[in-house]
Amino acid sequence: MPEPRRLGGSLLLAAAFVTSNGAGDPAGPEAFPKAALQHENVFHERGLGALRGVTIGPIESSLHRDRGYGSKAFLRTLDEVQRLGASWISLTPFGRVADLSPTGVAMTFEAPYTENRRALSRAVAQAHAAGLKVLLVPHLWVETGAWRGEIDPGSPAAWERWARGYTAFVREWAAFAQESGVDLLAVGVELRSWVTNGFAPSFSDVVREVRSVYGGPLTYAANWDDAEDTVIWGELDLIGVNAFFPLTETENATPAELAKGGRAVAERVRALAERWHKPVVFTEFGYTTRKDPALRPWEWPDHMKNVVVDQVAQADAYSALLAGVIEEPWFAGAFVWRLYSDPDDMSQESEWGFSPRGKLAELVLRDAFAAHWAADGKRPLGTSLVRYTAERIGIY
C-alpha cells in the first residue's frame, strides 16, 4: 500500500541472499551454490497460470457492519472481479503498532480480531466458491501515521523483542491461511528497515516459522524502490514488489513516453528475477485518477488538494506498466490496488483515488486480463486468432 516514503535509492531492482559475510553486509546469491537457486515457478508447476489479481480492501469498522470481508456486499465485489477477468484476489488484514519503535503487534484493527478473523474466513470461502484464488497479505498500521518501512526498535535487544512480537503476529495469520486454504501468503509488507540491513537474518527466522505452520507458497511485498536492497528473496517462492514505479520524470508525458518508462521498469525487474532465479509478482500496482499519476505514483490521494481528475492519464499509466511485463516468462502476475469490499460504499476513497472501478482504467484491466500472459504457458495452436496479446491492451 503506497505511503509517504523516502525517495532515495535506485529504481534498479536487485537483491542479495539473507546472510552476513562477517562484516555485517549481505552477500549476493552468487556466493551460494547454484543448486540452491532453482528457477522454479511454483505456479507453472501447478498449472495455475498468471496471477490476474485485484486487491480488495477491508471495511472493518464496527460502524460499517455487513459491508466488509465475508459480507453479502463482498459477494457483489467478487462478481465484479470475475467480470473483470481476474483469477485472484488479495485480502489485507491489518495489525496495529503504536509507533516506529514497537515491541509487538496488536491483532485488533477497528473491529475485534476474532470478528475480523471470522470475516476473513468467510471471505476466503466465498472467493474459492467463486473460483478465485486468494493471496493473503497481513499489513501493519502505524498509529502515528508514519511509514512501516522506517520501523526501528533501536538496540539489538529491542530488535530481538520486536522480531518475536512480529513473528507472533504473522504466525497467527499463517495458521489462519493454512486452516482456510489460502493459496499464497505474504510474510510482510514494506519492511525496508528490517530486510535490507544486518537485522535481516532475524526476518529469515520469521519466514521459517511461517513455513512450520503454512504449507503453501510464500512471498514478501517489497517497496518499489528498495527491492534491490532486500536480502531475503532466497527464503521465498516468489519475489513480491509493490510496483508503484514512476514511468516518467516530466509532466504531460505522452503515451509513447509512458510506454518507454514501462519497458524500462520491465528491464529492471527482469534483472531481479534473473539474479535470483525466481518469478516476480506485483503484489500491488496502481495509479491515481489525476493528472500525471505516473510521475509520483506513491502520493496518497487523501493528502492531495485541488486535484484535476484525469481518467485517461490513469488508464495510460496502467497500459504502459502492464504491456511491459505480461509477455515476460519471469513475470508471475499482478494485483491492482484496489477495490473495496462494498461496491456501493463511496466513503473509502476520493474520486481521484487509486480505484479503477467504473473508469477507463477498468477497460485497460479487462484488456490485460483477457490477453495471453507468458506465465500462462504455451498457447494451443490457433488461439492467437481469438485471444489478444499484450500489444492490444487499450484497444477499447
C-alpha positions in Angstrom: 0.0 0.0 0.0 1.6 3.3 -1.0 2.6 5.7 1.8 4.8 8.7 2.1 8.3 7.3 1.8 12.0 8.2 1.3 12.6 8.7 -2.4 16.4 8.0 -2.3 17.8 4.9 -3.9 17.7 3.4 -7.3 14.8 2.1 -9.4 17.0 -0.8 -10.3 15.7 -4.0 -8.6 18.4 -6.3 -7.4 18.9 -8.3 -4.2 21.2 -10.3 -2.0 20.8 -13.6 -0.1 19.8 -13.2 3.6 23.1 -13.9 5.3 26.1 -12.0 6.5 29.6 -12.1 5.2 31.1 -11.4 8.6 31.2 -7.7 8.2 27.5 -7.1 8.5 27.0 -6.7 4.8 24.7 -9.1 2.9 26.2 -11.4 0.4 24.7 -11.9 -3.0 23.2 -15.1 -4.4 26.4 -15.7 -6.4 28.0 -16.6 -3.0 25.8 -19.7 -2.8 25.7 -23.0 -4.9 23.5 -22.8 -8.0 21.7 -25.9 -6.7 20.1 -23.6 -4.1 18.8 -21.2 -6.7 16.5 -23.2 -8.9 14.4 -21.2 -11.3 11.1 -22.9 -10.4 7.8 -21.1 -10.9 5.5 -22.9 -8.5 2.5 -21.5 -10.4 3.7 -23.0 -13.7 4.3 -26.3 -11.9 0.8 -26.4 -10.5 -0.8 -25.3 -13.8 -2.2 -22.1 -12.3 -1.0 -19.7 -15.0 -0.6 -16.0 -14.4 -2.0 -14.3 -11.3 -4.5 -11.8 -12.6 -5.3 -10.2 -9.3 -7.4 -7.5 -7.7 -6.8 -6.3 -4.1 -10.0 -5.9 -2.2 -9.7 -3.5 0.7 -11.4 -4.3 4.0 -14.1 -2.2 5.6 -13.6 -3.4 9.2 -15.2 -0.7 11.2 -18.0 -1.7 13.5 -19.7 1.4 12.2 -19.9 -0.2 8.7 -21.3 -3.6 9.6 -22.2 -6.0 6.8 -20.0 -4.2 4.3 -16.6 -5.8 4.8 -15.0 -9.1 4.1 -17.3 -12.1 4.1 -20.5 -10.0 3.7 -23.2 -10.0 1.1 -21.7 -6.8 -0.3 -18.4 -8.5 -0.6 -20.0 -11.1 -2.8 -21.0 -8.4 -5.2 -17.4 -7.2 -5.4 -16.3 -10.8 -6.1 -18.8 -10.9 -9.0 -17.3 -7.6 -10.3 -13.8 -9.0 -10.0 -14.8 -12.1 -12.0 -16.4 -9.9 -14.7 -13.1 -8.0 -15.0 -11.4 -11.3 -15.9 -9.4 -11.7 -12.7 -8.5 -15.1 -11.3 -7.1 -14.0 -7.9 -7.9 -11.6 -5.1 -5.7 -10.2 -2.4 -7.1 -9.7 1.1 -5.3 -7.3 3.5 -5.9 -7.8 7.3 -4.2 -5.2 9.5 -2.4 -5.3 12.8 -1.5 -2.2 14.8 1.7 -0.8 16.2 1.9 2.3 18.3 4.9 4.0 16.6 8.2 3.3 14.9 9.7 1.7 18.0 7.3 -1.2 18.5 7.6 -4.3 20.7 4.8 -6.2 19.2 1.6 -6.1 17.1 -1.9 -5.6 18.3 -4.1 -8.1 16.4 -7.2 -6.0 16.7 -7.9 -3.4 14.0 -11.1 -1.3 14.0 -13.1 -4.4 14.9 -12.0 -7.2 17.3 -9.5 -9.7 15.9 -11.8 -12.7 16.4 -14.5 -10.9 14.5 -12.1 -10.0 11.7 -10.8 -13.5 11.5 -14.3 -14.9 11.1 -15.0 -12.4 8.4 -11.7 -13.3 6.6 -12.6 -17.0 6.8 -16.0 -16.3 5.2 -14.3 -14.2 2.5 -11.8 -16.9 1.6 -14.6 -19.4 1.3 -16.6 -17.1 -0.8 -13.7 -16.4 -3.1 -13.0 -20.1 -3.5 -16.6 -20.9 -4.2 -16.5 -18.3 -7.0 -13.4 -19.9 -8.5 -11.0 -17.3 -7.3 -7.7 -17.9 -5.6 -6.5 -15.9 -2.6 -3.4 -14.0 -1.7 -3.3 -13.1 2.0 -1.2 -10.0 2.9 -1.1 -9.1 6.6 -0.3 -5.4 6.9 1.0 -3.2 9.7 -0.8 0.1 10.6 1.4 2.6 12.5 -0.8 4.7 14.8 1.4 7.8 14.4 0.8 7.8 10.7 4.5 7.1 10.0 5.6 4.5 7.3 6.1 1.0 8.4 9.3 0.8 6.3 11.0 3.0 8.9 10.4 0.9 11.9 13.5 1.0 14.2 13.2 -0.5 17.7 16.7 0.7 18.4 19.1 -1.6 20.2 19.8 -5.3 19.2 17.9 -6.4 22.2 14.9 -4.3 21.1 15.1 -5.7 17.6 15.0 -9.2 19.0 12.0 -8.3 21.1 10.3 -6.8 18.0 11.1 -9.9 15.9 9.4 -12.1 18.5 6.3 -9.8 18.5 6.1 -9.7 14.7 6.6 -13.4 14.4 3.6 -14.0 16.7 1.5 -11.7 14.5 2.4 -13.2 11.1 2.4 -16.8 12.5 -1.2 -16.3 13.6 -2.2 -15.3 10.1 -0.1 -18.1 8.6 -2.1 -20.6 10.8 -5.3 -19.0 9.5 -4.0 -19.3 5.9 -3.3 -23.0 6.4 -6.7 -23.6 8.0 -8.7 -21.7 5.4 -6.8 -22.9 2.4 -5.3 -19.5 1.3 -3.4 -20.1 -1.9 -0.4 -17.6 -1.4 0.8 -15.8 1.7 2.9 -12.7 2.1 5.1 -12.7 5.2 5.4 -8.9 5.3 4.8 -5.6 3.5 7.3 -2.8 3.0 9.6 -3.5 6.0 12.6 -1.8 4.5 14.4 -1.1 7.7 14.4 -4.8 8.6 15.0 -6.7 5.4 17.7 -4.5 3.9 20.3 -4.5 6.7 22.2 -6.5 9.3 18.9 -7.4 11.2 17.6 -9.3 8.1 18.7 -12.7 9.4 16.0 -12.4 12.1 13.4 -12.0 9.4 14.7 -15.1 7.8 13.7 -16.8 11.1 10.2 -15.3 10.7 9.9 -17.0 7.3 11.0 -20.3 8.6 8.5 -20.1 11.5 5.7 -19.3 9.0 6.7 -22.4 6.9 6.3 -24.5 10.0 2.5 -23.8 10.1 1.7 -22.9 6.4 2.4 -25.3 3.6 1.6 -23.0 0.6 4.0 -20.7 -1.4 5.3 -17.5 0.2 6.2 -14.1 -1.0 7.1 -10.7 0.6 5.9 -7.3 -0.7 8.9 -5.1 -1.1 8.5 -1.4 -1.8 9.3 -0.5 -5.5 12.5 1.4 -4.6 14.1 -0.9 -2.1 13.8 -4.4 -3.7 17.4 -4.0 -4.8 18.4 -3.9 -1.2 16.1 -6.6 0.1 18.1 -9.6 1.2 15.5 -12.3 2.0 14.5 -13.4 -1.5 16.3 -16.7 -1.1 13.9 -17.8 1.6 10.8 -17.2 -0.6 9.0 -18.8 -3.5 8.2 -15.6 -5.4 9.7 -12.1 -5.3 6.9 -9.6 -4.5 7.1 -5.9 -5.4 4.6 -3.2 -4.6 5.1 -1.7 -8.0 4.3 2.0 -7.7 7.0 2.8 -10.2 7.2 6.2 -11.8 7.1 5.9 -15.6 8.3 9.4 -16.4 10.3 12.3 -14.9 8.3 15.0 -16.6 4.8 16.4 -16.6 2.4 15.8 -19.5 4.2 12.7 -20.7 2.8 11.1 -23.9 1.5 7.5 -24.1 4.7 6.7 -26.0 6.9 8.2 -23.3 5.0 6.3 -20.6 5.4 3.1 -22.6 9.1 3.7 -22.7 9.0 4.0 -19.0 7.1 0.8 -18.7 9.7 -1.0 -20.8 12.5 0.4 -18.5 10.6 -1.0 -15.5 10.4 -4.4 -17.1 14.1 -4.5 -17.8 14.9 -3.6 -14.2 12.6 -6.2 -12.8 13.9 -8.8 -15.2 17.4 -8.2 -13.7 16.0 -9.0 -10.3 14.2 -12.2 -11.5 17.3 -13.4 -13.4 19.7 -12.7 -10.5 17.5 -14.7 -8.0 16.2 -17.3 -10.5 12.7 -16.6 -9.1 9.5 -15.3 -10.7 8.2 -11.8 -9.7 4.7 -10.8 -8.8 3.5 -7.3 -8.4 1.8 -7.7 -5.0 0.4 -4.2 -5.6 0.3 -1.8 -8.6 -1.8 1.2 -9.4 -2.0 4.8 -10.4 -4.4 7.5 -9.1 -7.1 9.1 -11.3 -5.4 12.5 -11.7 -3.1 14.5 -14.0 0.4 13.0 -14.3 -0.2 10.0 -12.0 2.8 8.2 -13.3 5.1 11.0 -12.2 4.9 10.3 -8.4 2.6 7.3 -8.1 3.1 6.8 -4.4 1.4 10.0 -3.4 -1.6 9.3 -1.2 -4.9 10.7 -2.6 -6.1 11.8 0.8 -3.3 14.2 1.1 -4.0 15.9 -2.3 -5.7 19.3 -2.9 -7.0 21.0 -6.0 -6.8 17.7 -7.9 -7.6 17.6 -11.6 -9.4 14.3 -12.2 -8.0 12.6 -15.3 -9.2 9.1 -16.2 -7.2 9.0 -19.4 -3.9 9.6 -17.6 -4.7 6.7 -15.1 -5.6 4.4 -18.0 -2.4 5.3 -20.0 -0.3 4.5 -16.9 -1.9 1.1 -16.4 -1.4 0.3 -20.1 2.2 1.3 -20.1 3.2 -0.7 -17.0 1.3 -3.9 -17.8 2.3 -4.0 -21.5 5.9 -4.0 -20.5 5.7 -7.1 -18.4 2.9 -9.6 -19.2 4.7 -11.2 -22.1 7.8 -11.9 -19.9 8.1 -15.5 -18.7 9.6 -14.4 -15.3 6.5 -12.3 -14.6 4.1 -14.3 -12.4 1.3 -11.7 -12.3 -0.1 -8.6 -10.6 -2.6 -7.3 -8.2 -4.2 -4.0 -8.9 -4.6 -1.5 -6.0 -7.6 -1.6 -5.3 -11.4 -2.1 -5.0 -13.3 -2.2 -1.7 -15.5 -4.8 -0.1 -18.7 -3.0 -0.7 -19.1 -1.8 -4.3 -21.7 0.7 -3.2 -19.6 2.3 -0.5 -18.2 5.6 -1.8 -16.7 6.7 1.5 -13.5 4.8 1.3 -11.7 6.8 -1.3 -11.9 10.1 -3.3 -12.8 10.3 -6.9 -9.2 10.8 -7.8 -8.0 7.8 -5.8 -6.4 4.5 -6.9 -9.6 2.5 -7.6 -10.2 1.7 -11.3 -13.9 1.0 -10.7 -16.1 2.5 -13.4 -13.2 4.3 -15.0 -11.2 4.0 -18.2 -8.5 2.1 -16.3 -11.1 -0.7 -15.8 -11.2 -1.2 -19.5 -7.4 -1.5 -19.6 -7.6 -4.1 -16.9 -10.3 -6.0 -18.9 -8.0 -6.0 -22.0 -5.0 -7.0 -20.0 -6.7 -9.8 -18.1 -8.1 -11.2 -21.4 -4.7 -11.2 -23.0 -2.4 -14.2 -23.0 0.4 -13.8 -20.5 3.7 -15.6 -20.8 3.1 -17.1 -17.3 0.1 -18.9 -18.8 2.4 -21.2 -20.7 2.3 -22.1 -24.4 -0.8 -21.2 -26.3 -2.6 -24.0 -28.1 -2.4 -23.8 -31.9 -4.9 -21.3 -33.3 -5.7 -19.4 -30.1 -3.9 -16.3 -31.4 -6.9 -15.9 -33.8 -9.3 -15.3 -30.9 -7.2 -14.1 -27.9 -5.4 -10.7 -27.8 -1.8 -10.3 -26.9 -0.3 -7.6 -24.7 0.1 -5.3 -27.7 -3.7 -5.0 -27.9 -4.1 -3.6 -24.3 -6.1 -0.4 -24.5 -7.9 -1.1 -27.8 -11.2 -0.2 -26.1 
